[in-house]
Amino acid sequence: AKDGMRPFCAIYSSFLQRAYDHIIHDVAIQNLPVTFCIDRAGIVGEDGVTHHGVFDLSYLRAIPNLTIASPRDEASLRNLLYTAQSADRGPFAIRYPRGKGSNPDWRTPMHEIAIGRGQRLVDGNDVAVLTIGPMANKAAAAIERARRENGIEAAHYDMIFLKPIDEQLLDEVGRKGCPVITVEDGVRDGGLGSAVTEWMNDHGYHPHITRIGVPDMFVPHGKVPQLMNLCRMDEDAIYNAIVQANNNHKL
């Protein structure tokens, strides 16, 4: 990278955390164009407690010069990789999960994604759900269920980037004045939920924020659906959070 190349470093999330000092001293301080392709991000299941990639959003977010993104599906991943090789900026982290894909139509023409810009997937004024990465798919199902069964009009934002975070979308959410739910497949402390809470506080917005993510615990061995249920991160948990947030707001 110091000689002008743009290396892509493919590595497990849980392995990258062992190289934290190298990320800071050998890449970020020099603002070198290294792209970290972070595999097995989130809960990985049967590989056990040492292999869950649940800390990366939090441990990377504190590093200056680093762009952090997480795609919601295969097409988004391709576009982020395309963006990383052409973007005129320093280190770039793209984290994605182990397992099957969700989008069978992933062979689409690639295009650059605006750095630090998320996407409003669904509009609504009762509750705002902010997701990052593949948790967008579980949230989308929960939002549709809440709309169908309870008439709740929940907005859904795919933030895409944790850093830089989309401040225009956050301002839009703050101005709605509705409850906010953040959903991420990483630890709650220090990740998307923390970033949103900090931004809202710093800019004078005070919505009730519910943070869905891995609680303060080491996640044990198990099948992914079981562990998502254990951590209260599955579709049912997101649905219940939407309903509860809406009901409390209307009291």
PLY file of the C-alpha trace (Angstrom):
ply
format ascii 1.0
element vertex 251
property float x
property float y
property float z
element edge 250
property int vertex1
property int vertex2
end_header
0.00 0.00 0.00
2.88 2.40 0.71
4.12 1.80 -2.86
0.76 2.73 -4.38
-1.00 -0.65 -4.58
-4.48 -1.25 -3.13
-4.28 -4.53 -1.19
-7.37 -6.44 -0.07
-6.87 -8.36 3.16
-9.44 -11.19 3.57
-9.61 -12.37 7.18
-12.04 -13.69 9.80
-13.45 -11.05 12.11
-12.26 -12.87 15.23
-8.75 -13.22 13.76
-8.50 -9.55 12.80
-8.99 -8.51 16.41
-5.62 -10.12 17.17
-4.00 -7.59 14.82
-5.53 -4.47 16.36
-2.21 -2.71 16.85
-1.20 -3.42 13.25
-4.43 -1.88 11.96
-3.71 1.31 13.88
0.06 1.65 13.44
0.72 0.04 10.05
-2.41 1.18 8.18
-4.60 3.83 9.81
-1.94 6.26 11.03
-0.46 6.31 7.52
-3.96 6.44 6.00
-3.06 3.67 3.57
-5.63 2.31 1.08
-5.94 -1.18 2.57
-9.34 -2.87 2.35
-10.13 -5.32 5.14
-12.60 -7.94 3.88
-13.91 -9.19 7.21
-15.48 -12.63 6.89
-17.57 -14.43 9.52
-18.80 -11.23 11.06
-21.61 -11.61 13.56
-22.76 -14.85 15.18
-21.26 -17.82 13.34
-22.79 -20.70 15.27
-21.09 -24.07 15.46
-17.51 -22.76 15.46
-18.01 -21.74 19.06
-17.26 -18.88 21.41
-13.81 -18.03 19.97
-15.06 -17.54 16.40
-18.09 -15.27 16.78
-17.25 -12.05 14.95
-19.27 -9.81 17.23
-16.66 -7.25 18.33
-15.48 -5.79 15.01
-17.92 -2.88 14.70
-17.02 -1.72 18.18
-13.27 -2.23 18.08
-12.88 -0.67 14.63
-15.13 2.32 15.20
-12.64 4.03 17.50
-9.86 4.12 14.86
-9.40 7.40 12.93
-9.20 7.41 9.10
-11.09 4.09 8.87
-14.26 3.66 6.81
-16.52 0.89 8.15
-19.34 -0.66 6.14
-21.53 -3.75 6.23
-23.71 -4.85 3.28
-27.20 -6.26 3.71
-26.89 -8.74 0.83
-24.64 -10.07 -1.93
-25.31 -7.26 -4.40
-24.48 -4.66 -1.76
-21.26 -6.51 -0.93
-20.16 -6.45 -4.58
-20.86 -2.72 -4.76
-18.93 -2.02 -1.56
-15.93 -3.98 -2.83
-16.11 -2.06 -6.11
-16.32 1.20 -4.17
-13.32 0.30 -2.01
-11.03 -0.31 -4.99
-11.91 2.99 -6.59
-12.52 5.29 -3.63
-10.01 8.07 -3.05
-9.62 7.46 0.66
-7.62 5.45 3.19
-8.37 2.16 4.94
-11.75 0.55 4.31
-13.36 -2.23 6.36
-16.19 -4.31 4.87
-17.67 -6.93 7.17
-20.04 -9.70 6.12
-21.38 -12.93 7.65
-20.76 -16.63 7.30
-23.58 -18.63 5.74
-26.03 -18.59 2.88
-26.99 -15.55 0.90
-30.43 -13.98 0.71
-30.51 -12.43 -2.76
-30.56 -14.85 -5.73
-30.25 -11.93 -8.18
-26.81 -10.85 -7.06
-25.18 -10.74 -10.51
-26.04 -7.12 -11.10
-23.86 -4.40 -12.65
-21.55 -2.98 -10.00
-21.55 0.69 -9.11
-19.94 2.94 -6.53
-21.77 3.66 -3.30
-21.56 7.14 -1.83
-19.32 6.93 1.24
-21.21 7.60 4.46
-24.65 7.48 2.89
-27.33 5.02 3.99
-30.68 4.21 2.42
-34.27 4.63 3.50
-35.91 1.31 2.57
-39.37 1.99 4.02
-40.93 5.22 5.26
-43.08 5.56 8.36
-43.60 7.82 11.36
-44.52 5.50 14.26
-41.11 3.89 14.85
-37.73 4.21 13.12
-35.68 1.02 12.73
-32.01 1.53 11.88
-30.04 -1.53 10.78
-26.58 -2.32 9.53
-25.55 -5.39 7.58
-27.63 -8.54 7.02
-29.81 -7.85 10.07
-31.75 -5.65 7.63
-33.47 -8.78 6.33
-34.75 -9.88 9.75
-35.81 -6.32 10.51
-37.67 -6.02 7.21
-39.72 -9.13 8.03
-40.46 -7.83 11.53
-41.48 -4.41 10.20
-43.87 -5.95 7.67
-45.35 -8.17 10.37
-45.88 -5.18 12.69
-47.55 -3.29 9.87
-49.78 -6.22 8.93
-50.75 -7.33 12.44
-50.74 -4.05 14.35
-51.01 -1.28 11.78
-47.67 0.16 12.88
-46.01 2.31 10.22
-42.32 1.77 10.96
-39.58 3.38 8.90
-36.58 1.24 7.97
-33.13 2.66 7.31
-30.18 0.58 6.13
-27.28 2.65 7.44
-24.67 0.67 5.40
-21.83 2.69 6.96
-21.04 2.78 10.64
-18.25 5.27 9.96
-18.74 7.84 8.62
-22.36 7.51 9.69
-25.09 9.11 7.58
-25.90 12.28 9.50
-28.62 13.33 7.05
-30.56 10.15 7.77
-30.02 10.55 11.50
-31.30 14.13 11.32
-34.36 12.89 9.43
-34.98 10.27 12.13
-34.43 12.77 14.93
-36.93 15.20 13.45
-39.60 12.48 13.35
-39.63 12.42 17.15
-40.60 8.75 17.20
-38.96 5.86 19.08
-35.77 4.50 17.51
-34.67 0.86 17.35
-31.13 -0.02 16.26
-30.35 -3.55 15.06
-26.87 -4.98 14.53
-25.19 -8.41 14.53
-22.47 -7.34 16.92
-22.12 -6.32 20.54
-24.51 -3.56 21.59
-21.82 -1.59 23.40
-19.81 0.60 21.05
-21.49 -0.32 17.76
-24.37 1.13 15.77
-26.66 1.60 18.76
-23.99 3.50 20.63
-23.15 5.64 17.57
-26.79 6.58 17.03
-27.34 7.35 20.73
-24.22 9.54 20.84
-25.19 11.43 17.68
-28.74 12.07 18.86
-27.49 13.37 22.21
-24.85 15.57 20.59
-27.41 17.15 18.25
-30.22 17.84 20.71
-32.53 14.95 19.83
-33.82 12.75 22.62
-35.83 9.85 21.20
-36.30 6.67 23.19
-33.70 4.31 21.72
-33.84 0.52 21.95
-30.57 -1.20 21.01
-30.79 -4.75 19.65
-27.52 -6.65 19.43
-25.33 -9.08 21.30
-25.63 -8.43 25.07
-22.63 -8.16 27.40
-21.77 -11.86 27.31
-19.66 -14.37 25.44
-21.95 -16.22 23.04
-21.65 -20.01 23.41
-21.57 -22.78 20.80
-24.85 -23.49 19.05
-26.85 -23.20 15.85
-27.27 -19.65 14.60
-31.09 -19.49 14.99
-30.80 -20.73 18.59
-28.11 -18.19 19.40
-30.02 -15.35 17.77
-32.97 -16.26 19.97
-30.72 -16.48 23.03
-29.40 -12.98 22.36
-32.90 -11.64 21.58
-31.84 -10.67 18.07
-34.21 -12.77 15.94
-37.26 -11.62 14.00
-39.57 -12.15 16.97
-37.38 -9.99 19.20
-37.31 -7.16 16.65
-41.07 -7.41 16.14
-41.72 -7.30 19.89
-39.42 -4.28 20.24
-41.32 -2.44 17.50
-44.70 -3.15 19.08
-43.52 -2.23 22.57
-41.84 0.97 21.43
-44.95 2.04 19.55
-47.29 1.24 22.43
-45.14 3.06 24.98
-44.89 6.10 22.72
-48.68 6.29 22.30
-49.36 6.16 26.08
0 1
1 2
2 3
3 4
4 5
5 6
6 7
7 8
8 9
9 10
10 11
11 12
12 13
13 14
14 15
15 16
16 17
17 18
18 19
19 20
20 21
21 22
22 23
23 24
24 25
25 26
26 27
27 28
28 29
29 30
30 31
31 32
32 33
33 34
34 35
35 36
36 37
37 38
38 39
39 40
40 41
41 42
42 43
43 44
44 45
45 46
46 47
47 48
48 49
49 50
50 51
51 52
52 53
53 54
54 55
55 56
56 57
57 58
58 59
59 60
60 61
61 62
62 63
63 64
64 65
65 66
66 67
67 68
68 69
69 70
70 71
71 72
72 73
73 74
74 75
75 76
76 77
77 78
78 79
79 80
80 81
81 82
82 83
83 84
84 85
85 86
86 87
87 88
88 89
89 90
90 91
91 92
92 93
93 94
94 95
95 96
96 97
97 98
98 99
99 100
100 101
101 102
102 103
103 104
104 105
105 106
106 107
107 108
108 109
109 110
110 111
111 112
112 113
113 114
114 115
115 116
116 117
117 118
118 119
119 120
120 121
121 122
122 123
123 124
124 125
125 126
126 127
127 128
128 129
129 130
130 131
131 132
132 133
133 134
134 135
135 136
136 137
137 138
138 139
139 140
140 141
141 142
142 143
143 144
144 145
145 146
146 147
147 148
148 149
149 150
150 151
151 152
152 153
153 154
154 155
155 156
156 157
157 158
158 159
159 160
160 161
161 162
162 163
163 164
164 165
165 166
166 167
167 168
168 169
169 170
170 171
171 172
172 173
173 174
174 175
175 176
176 177
177 178
178 179
179 180
180 181
181 182
182 183
183 184
184 185
185 186
186 187
187 188
188 189
189 190
190 191
191 192
192 193
193 194
194 195
195 196
196 197
197 198
198 199
199 200
200 201
201 202
202 203
203 204
204 205
205 206
206 207
207 208
208 209
209 210
210 211
211 212
212 213
213 214
214 215
215 216
216 217
217 218
218 219
219 220
220 221
221 222
222 223
223 224
224 225
225 226
226 227
227 228
228 229
229 230
230 231
231 232
232 233
233 234
234 235
235 236
236 237
237 238
238 239
239 240
240 241
241 242
242 243
243 244
244 245
245 246
246 247
247 248
248 249
249 250
